[in-house]
Amino acid sequence: MLLSETQSPKTKSPEELRAAVRTTYAGIVASTEAKGCGCGCSTTETVSFVGDSYEDVAGYEPAADLKLGCGVPTHLADIRPGDTVLDLGSGAGIDAFIARSIVGDEGTVIGVDMTPEMVARARANAEKLGYRNVRFLLGEIEALPVKEASVDVVISNCVLNLVPDKAEAFAEMFRVIRPGGHFCVSDIVVRGTLPASVRQSAEAYAGCVAGAQEMDIYLDLLRAQGFVDVTVLEERPIAVPDDLLRSAPRADVDAFHAGGGSIVSITVTGKRTI
């Protein structure tokens, strides 16, 4: 998920943030190819947020890969043939199509995205591929257009960090997962204290930092909604070069590094047991 430099969310209301995200996603669809890097950079300099390469993953569809992720959650999601999988912030459908290759013809994959242009792109991709058990719905993660206790696995890739109300998003995840089901999501979080000036500078160059929470708070929010066995399966530091933090005071950048602070891509899982 990405924002442009002029759409930094630090002064935006939840609705303004959603509008900014929709505008950015619509712009990606309108372009002939994805711009920037990974979760989105508004600079020509390289900051890699993309996780492991998709290209050797079964079900990979180049037309659906807009290079917007920070991981490959499907490979750790314990998806099984016949499962019903829900992809939050499904974009052009890349993770949904990979999930479809696992669930097979007997399973179902549902993608939810709040950008009409992105949903239209995903539906067109599914139509070209001839997939009848993959559908894409327009909706917000905090109010999913999905029935209670109707999915086995929830996945998401670098989307939840930009949801304004993460507690509500996690509550919705819990609501739609069947007892015995689970989630596996890749996202961006922060370790340690991120000074405001450093956060604002990083956000201006890499949109995925926007909305990123401290990791322990993020995990506690998941547990507070009722999930158990919440576990970080993968963790990868995001190297944001100091010269991309040039608008932050040098003392703040030094304090962030000295305190062991870092911006991190994680893949985390948890279960619903009741």
C-alpha positions in Angstrom: 0.0 0.0 0.0 1.3 3.4 -0.8 0.8 7.1 -0.5 2.5 9.9 -2.4 4.6 12.5 -0.7 1.7 15.1 -0.9 -0.6 12.6 0.7 1.2 12.1 4.0 -1.5 11.1 6.6 -0.1 12.8 9.6 -2.8 15.6 9.5 -5.6 13.6 7.8 -8.8 12.3 9.3 -9.7 8.6 8.7 -11.9 9.5 5.8 -9.3 11.8 4.3 -6.7 9.0 4.6 -9.0 6.5 2.9 -9.6 9.0 0.1 -5.9 9.5 -0.3 -5.3 5.8 -0.6 -8.1 5.4 -3.1 -6.6 8.2 -5.2 -3.2 6.7 -5.2 -4.4 3.2 -6.0 -6.6 4.5 -8.8 -3.5 6.2 -10.2 -1.6 3.0 -10.2 -4.3 1.3 -12.2 -4.4 4.1 -14.7 -0.7 3.9 -15.3 0.7 1.4 -17.7 3.0 -0.1 -15.1 3.5 0.3 -11.3 5.8 3.1 -10.3 8.1 3.4 -7.3 9.3 0.5 -5.1 7.5 -2.0 -3.0 4.9 -0.4 -0.8 5.5 2.8 -2.6 8.2 5.5 -2.7 7.8 9.0 -3.9 11.4 9.2 -4.7 13.6 8.0 -7.5 16.0 6.4 -5.0 15.5 2.8 -4.2 14.0 1.6 -0.9 13.1 -2.1 -1.0 9.9 -3.0 0.8 9.0 -5.9 -1.4 9.4 -9.3 0.2 10.5 -12.5 -1.4 10.1 -12.8 -5.1 6.8 -14.0 -6.3 8.0 -15.2 -9.7 8.7 -18.8 -8.8 5.5 -19.2 -6.7 2.7 -21.4 -8.1 -0.2 -19.3 -9.2 1.9 -16.2 -9.9 0.3 -13.9 -12.5 2.5 -11.1 -13.8 -0.5 -9.0 -14.8 -1.7 -8.9 -11.2 1.7 -8.1 -9.6 1.9 -4.3 -9.1 4.9 -4.6 -6.7 2.9 -3.3 -3.7 3.6 -6.0 -1.1 6.1 -6.4 1.7 6.1 -10.2 1.9 4.5 -13.3 0.5 2.0 -14.3 3.2 0.6 -17.2 1.2 3.7 -19.3 1.6 3.3 -19.4 5.4 -0.5 -19.2 5.6 -1.2 -23.0 5.8 -3.8 -22.7 3.1 -5.3 -26.1 2.2 -7.2 -27.5 -0.8 -10.9 -26.7 -0.4 -10.4 -23.7 1.9 -12.2 -20.4 1.7 -9.5 -17.7 1.7 -10.1 -13.9 2.2 -7.5 -11.5 0.9 -7.7 -8.0 2.5 -6.6 -5.2 0.3 -6.5 -7.5 -2.7 -5.3 -5.0 -5.3 -5.0 -6.5 -8.8 -5.4 -10.0 -7.3 -1.8 -11.3 -7.0 -2.2 -13.0 -3.6 -5.7 -14.1 -4.3 -4.5 -15.9 -7.5 -1.7 -17.6 -5.6 -4.2 -18.7 -2.9 -6.4 -20.0 -5.7 -3.6 -22.3 -6.9 -3.6 -23.9 -3.4 -7.3 -24.2 -2.7 -8.0 -25.7 -6.1 -11.3 -25.9 -7.9 -13.1 -27.0 -4.7 -12.0 -23.9 -2.7 -13.0 -20.3 -2.8 -11.0 -17.1 -2.7 -12.5 -13.7 -1.9 -10.6 -10.4 -2.4 -11.8 -7.1 -0.8 -10.4 -3.7 -1.8 -11.8 -0.2 -1.3 -10.7 1.2 -4.6 -13.2 0.7 -7.4 -10.5 0.8 -10.1 -8.4 -1.8 -8.4 -11.4 -4.1 -8.0 -12.3 -3.7 -11.7 -8.6 -4.6 -12.6 -8.7 -7.7 -10.4 -12.0 -8.8 -11.8 -10.7 -8.4 -15.4 -7.6 -10.4 -14.5 -9.8 -13.2 -13.0 -12.0 -13.2 -16.1 -9.0 -13.5 -18.4 -7.6 -16.4 -16.3 -11.0 -18.2 -16.4 -11.2 -18.4 -12.6 -14.8 -18.9 -11.4 -14.0 -19.5 -7.8 -12.2 -16.2 -7.2 -14.3 -13.0 -6.7 -13.5 -9.5 -5.8 -15.7 -7.2 -3.6 -15.6 -3.5 -3.1 -15.4 -2.7 0.6 -13.4 -1.4 3.6 -11.5 -3.7 5.9 -13.2 -2.1 9.0 -16.6 -3.1 7.6 -16.0 -6.2 5.5 -18.8 -7.3 3.1 -18.3 -10.9 4.2 -20.5 -13.1 6.4 -19.6 -13.9 9.9 -17.5 -17.1 10.4 -17.4 -17.8 6.7 -13.7 -18.1 5.9 -10.9 -20.4 6.9 -7.9 -18.2 6.3 -7.5 -14.4 6.1 -4.4 -13.1 4.3 -3.2 -9.6 3.6 0.0 -8.0 2.2 1.2 -4.6 3.4 -2.3 -3.1 3.7 -3.3 -3.1 7.4 -0.6 -0.6 8.4 -2.6 2.1 6.5 -6.0 1.2 8.0 -7.0 4.1 10.3 -8.7 1.9 12.9 -6.6 -1.2 13.3 -8.6 -2.5 16.3 -11.8 -2.5 14.2 -10.0 -4.1 11.3 -8.7 -6.9 13.5 -12.2 -7.3 15.0 -13.6 -7.7 11.5 -10.9 -10.3 10.7 -12.0 -12.2 13.9 -15.7 -11.9 13.0 -15.3 -13.4 9.5 -12.9 -16.3 10.4 -14.6 -19.6 11.3 -13.7 -21.1 14.7 -10.6 -23.1 14.1 -9.5 -20.8 11.3 -6.6 -18.4 11.2 -5.0 -15.4 9.6 -1.5 -14.8 8.1 -0.6 -11.2 7.1 2.5 -9.4 6.0 2.7 -5.8 7.2 5.0 -2.9 8.2 5.6 -2.2 11.9 8.2 -0.2 14.0 10.5 -1.5 16.6 11.5 0.9 19.3 10.5 4.6 19.5 10.3 6.3 16.1 10.7 10.1 16.7 8.0 12.1 15.0 10.5 13.9 12.8 12.0 10.6 11.6 8.5 9.1 11.0 7.4 12.1 9.0 10.6 12.1 6.9 10.3 8.3 6.2 6.6 8.6 5.3 7.4 11.2 2.7 9.7 8.7 0.9 8.1 5.3 1.6 4.3 5.3 2.1 4.2 2.0 3.9 5.7 3.7 7.0 2.5 5.7 7.2 0.3 4.2 10.0 3.0 1.7 11.0 2.5 0.8 14.7 5.0 -0.3 17.3 5.2 -4.1 16.9 4.2 -5.0 20.5 1.2 -2.7 20.3 0.2 -4.3 16.9 0.4 -7.8 18.3 -1.4 -6.9 21.5 -4.3 -5.4 19.4 -4.6 -8.7 17.6 -4.8 -10.6 20.9 -7.3 -8.1 22.3 -9.7 -9.1 19.5 -9.6 -12.7 20.6 -6.9 -14.2 18.5 -4.6 -16.8 20.2 -1.2 -18.1 19.3 -0.3 -14.8 17.7 3.2 -15.4 16.3 5.6 -13.5 14.2 6.8 -16.0 11.5 9.1 -13.8 9.6 10.8 -10.5 10.4 12.9 -8.4 8.0 14.4 -5.0 8.7 13.6 -2.3 6.2 16.7 -0.3 5.4 15.8 3.3 4.9 19.0 5.1 4.0 19.8 8.1 6.2 19.9 10.4 3.2 16.2 9.7 2.7 15.6 10.9 6.3 17.3 14.2 5.5 14.3 16.3 6.6 14.7 15.0 10.2 17.2 16.5 12.6 20.4 14.5 12.6 20.1 14.1 16.4 16.7 12.4 16.0 18.0 10.0 13.4 21.0 9.2 15.6 18.8 8.7 18.6 16.6 6.3 16.7 19.5 4.2 15.6 21.2 4.3 19.0 18.0 3.1 20.6 17.8 0.0 18.4 14.9 1.5 16.5 14.0 0.0 13.1 11.2 -0.2 10.5 10.4 -3.9 10.0 8.4 -6.0 7.6 6.7 -8.9 9.5 4.6 -11.9 8.6 2.3 -12.7 11.6 -0.3 -15.4 12.2 -2.9 -16.1 14.8 -6.0 -18.4 15.3 -9.6 -18.1 16.2 -10.6 -20.9 18.5 -14.1 -19.9 19.6 
